[in-house]
Amino acid sequence: MFALVLNNTFSPFIMALRNMCWGVSDTAKTDILQQEFSDNQRATMQSIISLIKGILGAIVMYLFGVIADISDPKMAVVTAMTVKIMVLIVSFIILRKGKKTNPLKMK
């Protein structure tokens, strides 16, 4: 969001920082999904997750397209980043509460 508001030569590098931990987080997500579902459930659950992501992605892109049509594309991107930050904060709060009540057991 900072790179979007402050357009300069460093903007591409600031935008690239967002994806710096993608590999680690994707591996962790895959590992958790592998542990949570049995072999019989895994393919079905991955298909359901993929379907829901596609449907929600289409809805969100449509809504941000409407925002871009009403105002301008920059406002739509700022709105998207603001919503993403709010979701991140809410997820962090939920995960923190869950960690206090049910800490992860290390193998």
Secondary structure by P-SEA (a helix, b strand, c coil): cccccccccaaaaaaaaaacaaaaaaaaaaaaaaaaccccaaaaaaaaaaaaaaaaaaaaaaaaaaaaaaccaaaaaaaaaaaaaaaaaaaaaaaaaaaaacccccc
